[in-house]
């Protein structure tokens, strides 16, 4: 039996892995403001919210791109 997967199957699996990783990395990025410095010289709340919504928008864009790039079911890669 072949040791390696066909190129199409391998690519499909990597797309699925990437799609599963997006929420994990997004969650880590969203939690970063919790460790930013607090107080006088810290980051303002407005900047933290802009950062969180920016990460959210980027996550949506990445998920959309992965969905568009993934071959349709039954379609050859």
C-alpha positions in Angstrom: 0.0 0.0 0.0 1.2 3.5 -0.7 2.8 5.3 2.2 1.6 8.8 1.2 -1.9 10.1 0.5 -2.9 11.3 -2.9 -2.3 15.0 -3.4 -6.1 15.9 -3.3 -6.7 14.0 -0.1 -3.6 15.4 1.6 -4.7 19.0 0.6 -8.2 18.4 1.9 -6.9 17.2 5.3 -4.6 20.2 5.6 -7.4 22.6 4.9 -9.5 20.9 7.5 -6.6 21.1 10.0 -6.2 24.8 9.2 -10.0 25.4 9.7 -9.9 23.6 13.1 -6.9 25.8 14.2 -8.5 29.1 13.4 -10.7 29.2 16.5 -7.8 28.1 18.7 -5.4 30.8 17.5 -8.2 33.3 17.5 -9.0 32.5 21.1 -5.3 32.9 22.1 -5.2 36.3 20.3 -8.4 37.5 21.9 -7.0 36.7 25.4 -3.8 38.7 24.9 -5.3 41.9 26.2 -5.7 40.3 29.6 -1.9 40.2 30.0 -1.3 43.8 28.7 -0.1 46.3 31.4 -2.9 47.9 33.4 -3.0 51.3 35.0 -1.4 54.6 34.1 0.9 53.6 31.2 -1.1 50.6 30.1 -3.2 50.2 27.0 -6.5 52.0 27.0 -9.8 50.1 26.9 -10.7 51.5 23.5 -7.5 50.2 22.0 -8.1 46.8 23.6 -11.6 46.7 22.1 -10.3 47.7 18.7 -7.7 45.0 18.9 -10.4 42.4 19.9 -12.7 43.4 17.0 -9.8 43.5 14.6 -8.8 39.9 15.6 -12.5 38.9 15.2 -12.6 40.4 11.7 -9.4 38.7 10.7 -10.7 35.4 11.9 -13.8 35.8 9.8 -11.7 36.7 6.8 -9.4 33.7 7.3 -12.3 31.3 7.7 -14.0 32.7 4.6 -10.7 32.3 2.6 -10.3 28.7 3.8 -13.9 27.9 2.9 -13.5 29.4 -0.6 -10.1 27.7 -1.3 -11.3 24.2 -0.1 -12.3 22.0 -3.0 -16.0 21.1 -3.2 -17.0 17.6 -2.1 -16.5 15.1 -4.9 -14.4 17.6 -6.9 -10.9 16.6 -7.9 -8.1 18.8 -6.4 
